[in-house]
Amino acid sequence: MDKPGTASATVEELVDWLVARVGEYLPELAEPVSPDRELGEYGLDSIAVLAFAADVEERLAIPVDPTVVWDHPTIEQLATFLVAETEGRHGAE
């Protein structure tokens, strides 16, 4: 994936990045973050979700409402949605 603030990303690249970011918010987690497990199961609090959404905004250079984390509850689903959003927004420019 390119440097922060760039929109080009494949779903696979974004999944890898999102797994790493979620892992940073859960330093005490005894298992690896799974792209197929619902993020709510990890116990992210609302402050972590807000910060996580801000990280994604910065990385993809698009606005990201924190509710997308709950609307697309797994990293795989979230990445698929975000790549489509990114392509739609940056393709329209």
Secondary structure by P-SEA (a helix, b strand, c coil): ccccccccccaaaaaaaaaaaaaaaccccccccccccccccccccaaaaaaaaaaaaaaaccccccccccccccaaaaaaaaaaaaaaaaaac
